[in-house]
Amino acid sequence: MNTKKIEMEFDYNSTRPKLILAEYGRNVQNMVDYICAMPTKEERNLHAQVVIDMMGFLNPHLRDVADFKHKLWDHLHIISDFKIDVDSPYPIPDRDAIHPKPELLDYPQHRIRYKHYGHTIEKMIAKAKAIPDAEKRQQMAQSVANFMKMAYVTWNKDAVEDDLIISDLRELSNGELQLDANVSLTKLDFKTPPPGSRVKGGGSQLKGGGSQPNGNGKGKKVQKKQQKGKRY
């Protein structure tokens, strides 16, 4: 018995050309492509007007847009990839205006000497160095040092001696901003979160399934239940 192999061809959207304006659908795209292939301009003008009316029917929300007919004709040119040759009542849109290229962003190119202080510190030091009054310049230098200490503790999450901050300030300012060794900078305490994940109620979850006391007596109740269970 001879059997013939039947080959079936399936037409999937993934194998079709990409829709330029998906909101109008595949049928409008095919009709516009058909109009582009027509031999005479009279035929193209007649069929283009029919497609414009259909596009307006498929997208009634465009009627709320000012000069929506102009919008539809622009969409017709875009769907045809600007290949349709018809007598449009409106000027043909510019391809570059429809798909503008974004401007390149200017990324900072300066080199930061100490990244944990950041570039802002360097700008603050430059402002402080430009202050003509010696007393005000010294006050600004101490404010900058306090900010440097805060930035250091934020990034390193550890205590830091004031001598190190004063030394870094002197180095970053090329020796123009100097503080006395006995100057006391703002005291900062970095508090690390307690071990264990926080749970609802204010306590933290422990490995044994209980919770730490949180001042409302819930932790004590859990401890009593655990001690009661150990008796048996």
Secondary structure as UniProt FT lines:
FT   HELIX           13..15
FT   HELIX           22..24
FT   HELIX           25..36
FT   HELIX           41..58
FT   HELIX           60..64
FT   TURN            66..67
FT   HELIX           68..79
FT   TURN            80..82
FT   HELIX           95..98
FT   TURN            115..117
FT   HELIX           119..129
FT   HELIX           134..156
FT   HELIX           162..172
FT   TURN            173..175
FT   TURN            181..182
FT   TURN            200..201
FT   STRAND          204..205
FT   TURN            207..208
FT   HELIX           218..230
//
